[in-house]
């Protein structure tokens, strides 16, 4: 039903549709769509403009048949669902409230516009009032910042940085900004001008060196003629207001390799970035005092421009999305009681993450690189002979014929890929191989008719035919030889030199941010169709909203081995998962590791004691990351190549990862069915505790663990904040009361690890790979102090049969009042417990251990 006409009480003409309304203002049409009770879609377009024809690559939820009411006064139009209210004021601004009139979010006219002049830097922008809240998500950035409130960021794909235009508030809402072009979040208000220039910027001379006849586009072969202290400027700054200032440094227009960008205020670093891959913009923040004069130093070494330093004052109090292309403001408001609920609703809108094969949650042995078939197999066999548990081994690039780039095996180096994969399978191992959406192989390009985006070697993934043929090329060379997964490198992509060039759906500059989304879609759709029994797993260096539904994990790019970069990875990963994509990983130990790996900080990674300690702490972080993977450039990353102490600790944490596999795999099931998270900031579960809002070196692993990561050399204690409640030290079972900071021990062979009271942790036996069969029972560790529940999950570990009910759940419920654990059969019939009873050991922490047999009938265990 469509009702056209004037709402009697409201100033503006409206059209009521089945799922919303269109409000006609003088120059803007505002289309409000009720997607469901908790999700509202807003589209604002200039009257008479043609709507975009670019496909919607992100959302999958059509408007649902839900009840909603429309009421009005002369100045206010109100749309009400069972979960929220949408208040439209006569000036066009929109406000969101809970059902009981609690304010969630409100638009503001300031910094809000739709411009018809496409030569403007930004053509669309929407601003909201920012309240007493913390904001998370937006993807992955290397600033170390946890809370994005007031912070300016450029949402642009780059090596080490991932743009996902979804933000989550502790107030219980999220905003998905539906625009595929480069977008600025919280454009800064002011600029600090510099007059004193110690040394001027000059273009960096870069020479690409050929190695063994192969043109390797990697930092190792780029020489720069840059001075050690080029482009350093100073000035003074006297703030007018007291509070936290946020900063944005524009370093270069096109990004670069090498150099250093550093902004310091009175000697304190605000922005500090010195890794190989250098993005264009950098964020930082610092508390400043009104009336005090500060010395500001801005170093921008290696850039082609002097650079600019912008800032925003403490009372900014806005959240703003501003995009460089588009003719409509387009966003979704997602409501939930908590950040956890918001992300769950968001995944209703954009899709849930399917389960990976259980092996994907095990250890990944990866390095740059295995140079030939024999070298890869020798190392795989030695890992097994040394009884180091792992499930996956990875072939990095340059397995292709000399002078080309693309998924084709060089017969001189890899004479029999089929036999190689067969040998790996006999070792219970899976192989992942690196493939780029960048092809420089005329024979492959012609055979598969791969159209590229002009000014680049990147395929036009927006063309459905090219997308399908790209998958076919990979499948012919990889999947048909038994390769299990693909490492989709360089999916930002960085190599399109002219962004005005056309793709199949429009100019690249209009659609560039979701390139990775479409690459992973091509792989997922193709593989599920061709190999419907095999779960998809792909690793990729970029991501976009909705990518969680395509069986992909992102990693944090080519980061440098340093204590600073280790610390930055934690915040980067936590904000990535809060952007609605649960699976993320990083190069344990850093990609650039020592002087032979373009990192002058360490002379030799295998003997330098500080690097080995850094590697140890990074390995501990990797153990509690969603995907557990080591990697390094020009490195032999096998754990026995370092000292005995490191190998011992690495083995300890690999064993712990595999012993936690029943917990991890069951939590992964909750990701797939209920949109939960495996790795999340403390604010995910404790949004009302302001003390957790900025914490970036602690996180939650699943529903029960809190992990602290040591990020300083020779640190053997760590001060951690414990949210309210009782916590158990995992290593000692010591109880601690929360609601306070506590300094805890952090010996090098341990990382601070705590379990919430009121938890049940299923704990498996030590194994060599995730699906290895043993006769040892699962241990159910009960941490008392509060009621607890856990759903233990089982399936065939490999196929998608779980989608059709081929799984089994075992429900575990602990009552603190009567100290009883109740075990019952849950959903699914994958296991016939009556014919195949399951043995459990039940351990009450601080109490007794009992062995029981579960045959599917309700079983009570008195503890």
LINDA-V924339 format. One record per helix or strand of 2 or more residues. SS is the DSSP state (~ for helix, > for strand). FROM is the first residue (numbers start at 1). TO is the last residue. If there is no record, write none. Layout:
ss=SS from=FROM to=TO
ss=SS from=FROM to=TO
This chain:
ss=> from=3 to=6
ss=> from=13 to=17
ss=> from=20 to=24
ss=> from=28 to=36
ss=> from=39 to=46
ss=> from=69 to=72
ss=> from=76 to=80
ss=> from=84 to=89
ss=> from=94 to=98
ss=> from=103 to=114
ss=> from=124 to=129
ss=> from=135 to=140
ss=> from=153 to=155
ss=> from=161 to=169
ss=> from=173 to=177
ss=> from=183 to=185
ss=> from=190 to=192
ss=> from=196 to=197
ss=> from=206 to=208
ss=> from=210 to=211
ss=> from=214 to=215
ss=~ from=219 to=221
ss=> from=222 to=224
ss=> from=232 to=238
ss=> from=243 to=250
ss=> from=256 to=257
ss=> from=260 to=265
ss=> from=268 to=273
ss=> from=277 to=278
ss=> from=281 to=288
ss=> from=293 to=301
ss=> from=308 to=312
ss=> from=318 to=323
ss=> from=328 to=335
ss=~ from=339 to=350
ss=~ from=358 to=361
ss=> from=363 to=365
ss=~ from=373 to=385
ss=> from=392 to=395
ss=~ from=417 to=426
ss=> from=430 to=436
ss=~ from=442 to=447
ss=> from=458 to=459
ss=~ from=464 to=477
ss=~ from=479 to=481
ss=> from=485 to=489
ss=~ from=508 to=511
ss=~ from=515 to=530
ss=> from=538 to=540
ss=~ from=547 to=550
ss=> from=552 to=555
ss=~ from=563 to=578
ss=> from=584 to=585
ss=~ from=595 to=597
ss=~ from=609 to=623
ss=> from=628 to=630
ss=~ from=639 to=641
ss=~ from=644 to=659
ss=~ from=661 to=674
ss=> from=679 to=680
ss=~ from=682 to=684
ss=~ from=690 to=692
ss=> from=698 to=701
ss=> from=705 to=708
ss=> from=717 to=722
ss=> from=726 to=729
ss=> from=735 to=737
ss=> from=740 to=745
ss=> from=753 to=756
ss=> from=759 to=763
ss=> from=778 to=783
ss=> from=788 to=794
ss=~ from=801 to=804
ss=> from=808 to=815
ss=> from=820 to=825
ss=> from=838 to=844
ss=> from=849 to=854
ss=> from=859 to=862
